[in-house]
Amino acid sequence: MNISVDISYYPLTEEYIPPIKDFISRLNGYDSIIAKTNGMSTQVFGTYEEVMEILVREIKQSFELPHSVFVMKIVNADLNHVVPHD
């Protein structure tokens, strides 16, 4: 099953940009998923097993920084290839 995840990361620190960029860079390092970033969030696409395994690993690493918040929406469909309606 393919899934789509919309994820936002909020490190609760004055220097919040570097941890966000690091998290996104780590996601982009995986060939088995697609990660697309915009000004509001990052969307991750792939199989349920691969995406969830990667997110568990990378969120855990990000949680080494105290007081980090993640907000996620998970859809059981591949929305990467959905064409928007006009």
Backbone as numpy.savetxt, mean C-alpha at the origin, in Angstrom:
# Nx Ny Nz CAx CAy CAz Cx Cy Cz
-7.51 -15.49 -6.42 -8.36 -14.31 -6.42 -7.47 -13.07 -6.42
-7.78 -12.11 -7.27 -7.08 -10.84 -7.30 -7.78 -9.84 -6.40
-6.98 -8.98 -5.78 -7.54 -7.94 -4.91 -6.92 -6.59 -5.26
-7.58 -5.56 -4.77 -7.10 -4.19 -4.86 -7.13 -3.61 -3.45
-6.05 -2.95 -3.06 -5.96 -2.35 -1.73 -5.63 -0.87 -1.89
-6.41 -0.04 -1.23 -6.12 1.38 -1.15 -5.57 1.61 0.24
-4.32 2.09 0.33 -3.66 2.19 1.63 -3.06 3.58 1.81
-3.27 4.13 3.00 -2.67 5.42 3.38 -1.87 5.19 4.65
-0.70 5.80 4.70 0.22 5.65 5.82 0.44 7.02 6.45
0.24 7.09 7.78 0.40 8.33 8.52 1.38 8.13 9.67
2.68 8.37 9.44 3.62 8.33 10.56 3.40 9.58 11.42
3.17 9.38 12.69 2.87 10.50 13.57 4.16 11.07 14.14
4.90 11.72 13.27 6.19 12.34 13.61 6.36 13.59 12.77
7.19 14.50 13.24 7.41 15.74 12.48 8.02 15.46 11.12
8.90 14.49 11.04 9.55 14.10 9.79 8.79 12.92 9.18
7.59 13.18 8.67 6.72 12.09 8.21 6.96 11.70 6.75
7.52 12.56 5.94 7.70 12.25 4.51 8.68 11.10 4.27
9.86 11.08 4.90 10.80 9.97 4.63 10.23 8.58 4.90
9.51 8.34 6.02 8.95 7.00 6.22 7.90 6.63 5.16
7.13 7.60 4.69 6.14 7.32 3.65 6.85 6.94 2.36
7.85 7.72 1.98 8.59 7.41 0.76 9.28 6.06 0.85
9.80 5.72 2.03 10.45 4.43 2.23 9.44 3.29 2.07
8.26 3.43 2.65 7.23 2.40 2.54 6.84 2.19 1.07
6.62 3.27 0.35 6.24 3.17 -1.06 7.36 2.55 -1.87
8.59 2.93 -1.59 9.74 2.37 -2.30 9.84 0.87 -2.08
9.60 0.43 -0.85 9.64 -1.01 -0.57 8.54 -1.74 -1.33
7.35 -1.18 -1.40 6.27 -1.80 -2.17 6.64 -1.90 -3.64
7.25 -0.85 -4.17 7.64 -0.85 -5.58 8.77 -1.83 -5.88
9.41 -2.36 -4.86 10.48 -3.32 -5.05 10.02 -4.73 -5.35
8.73 -4.98 -5.27 8.17 -6.32 -5.52 7.68 -6.42 -6.95
8.13 -7.46 -7.65 7.68 -7.69 -9.03 6.31 -8.37 -9.09
5.89 -8.98 -7.98 4.66 -9.77 -7.99 3.39 -8.94 -7.76
3.55 -7.64 -7.47 2.39 -6.77 -7.26 2.57 -5.50 -8.09
1.48 -4.77 -8.25 1.53 -3.44 -8.87 1.17 -2.44 -7.79
1.99 -1.40 -7.64 1.72 -0.34 -6.67 1.68 0.99 -7.42
0.58 1.70 -7.27 0.41 3.02 -7.91 0.14 4.04 -6.81
0.87 5.14 -6.86 0.76 6.15 -5.82 0.24 7.45 -6.39
-0.62 8.12 -5.62 -1.06 9.47 -5.96 -0.92 10.33 -4.71
-1.41 11.53 -4.73 -1.26 12.44 -3.61 -2.03 12.06 -2.36
-2.95 11.14 -2.47 -3.79 10.76 -1.33 -3.47 9.40 -0.74
-3.05 8.44 -1.60 -2.86 7.07 -1.13 -2.06 6.28 -2.15
-1.86 5.02 -1.82 -1.23 4.08 -2.75 -2.21 2.94 -2.98
-2.34 2.55 -4.22 -3.18 1.40 -4.56 -2.25 0.24 -4.89
-2.59 -0.93 -4.35 -1.79 -2.14 -4.56 -2.70 -3.18 -5.19
-2.19 -3.84 -6.24 -2.96 -4.83 -6.99 -2.16 -6.12 -7.11
-2.85 -7.24 -7.00 -2.21 -8.54 -7.16 -3.08 -9.62 -6.58
-2.50 -10.82 -6.43 -3.28 -11.90 -5.84 -3.42 -11.66 -4.34
-4.49 -12.19 -3.78 -4.75 -12.02 -2.35 -3.54 -12.44 -1.52
-3.03 -13.63 -1.79 -1.93 -14.18 -1.01 -0.69 -13.30 -1.08
-0.31 -12.89 -2.29 0.91 -12.09 -2.44 0.77 -10.71 -1.83
-0.34 -10.04 -2.10 -0.53 -8.68 -1.58 -0.57 -8.69 -0.06
-1.33 -9.59 0.52 -1.46 -9.60 1.98 -0.14 -9.98 2.65
0.59 -10.94 2.08 1.89 -11.32 2.65 2.85 -10.14 2.63
2.89 -9.41 1.52 3.77 -8.25 1.39 3.34 -7.15 2.36
2.05 -6.87 2.43 1.59 -5.80 3.33 1.87 -6.13 4.79
1.68 -7.38 5.18 1.98 -7.77 6.57 3.46 -7.49 6.86
4.33 -7.90 5.96 5.77 -7.71 6.14 6.14 -6.23 6.19
5.64 -5.45 5.24 6.06 -4.06 5.13 5.40 -3.16 6.18
4.17 -3.44 6.56 3.55 -2.68 7.65 4.28 -2.96 8.95
4.63 -4.22 9.18 5.37 -4.56 10.40 6.68 -3.78 10.47
7.40 -3.70 9.35 8.64 -2.93 9.33 8.37 -1.46 9.62
7.31 -0.91 9.05 6.97 0.50 9.29 6.56 0.75 10.73
6.00 -0.25 11.39 5.58 -0.11 12.78 6.78 -0.04 13.74
7.99 -0.23 13.23 9.16 -0.02 14.07 9.29 1.45 14.45
8.70 2.33 13.63 8.61 3.75 13.97 7.40 3.91 14.89
7.60 4.42 16.09 6.45 4.53 17.01 5.33 5.39 16.44
4.13 5.02 16.79 2.94 5.79 16.48 2.72 5.98 14.98
2.61 4.87 14.30 2.30 4.87 12.87 0.87 4.41 12.68
0.17 5.03 11.73 -1.22 4.70 11.44 -1.33 4.30 9.98
-2.03 3.18 9.71 -2.35 2.76 8.36 -3.86 2.70 8.23
-4.38 3.17 7.10 -5.80 3.08 6.78 -5.88 2.34 5.45
-6.68 1.25 5.41 -6.76 0.44 4.20 -8.20 0.13 3.84
-8.43 0.04 2.53 -9.67 -0.51 1.98 -9.25 -1.65 1.08
-9.90 -2.80 1.22 -9.55 -3.98 0.44 -10.78 -4.41 -0.35
-10.59 -4.60 -1.66 -11.67 -5.01 -2.55 -11.29 -6.34 -3.18
-12.23 -7.29 -3.22 -11.93 -8.60 -3.81 -12.14 -8.59 -5.32
-11.48 -7.65 -5.98 -11.51 -7.52 -7.44 -10.27 -6.76 -7.88
-9.84 -6.98 -9.10 -8.72 -6.24 -9.66 -9.25 -4.96 -10.29
-9.13 -3.85 -9.58 -9.63 -2.58 -10.08 -8.57 -1.82 -10.88
-7.41 -2.43 -11.08 -6.35 -1.79 -11.83 -6.72 -1.59 -13.29
-7.55 -2.46 -13.80 -7.89 -2.42 -15.24 -9.30 -1.92 -15.51
-9.95 -1.35 -14.49 -11.30 -0.84 -14.66 -11.22 0.51 -15.35
-11.99 0.68 -16.40 -12.03 1.94 -17.14 -13.10 2.82 -16.51
-12.75 4.07 -16.10 -13.76 4.94 -15.50 -14.81 5.36 -16.52
-16.03 5.55 -16.03 -17.12 6.01 -16.88 -17.12 7.52 -16.91
-17.53 8.09 -18.04 -17.63 9.55 -18.15 -18.96 10.04 -17.64
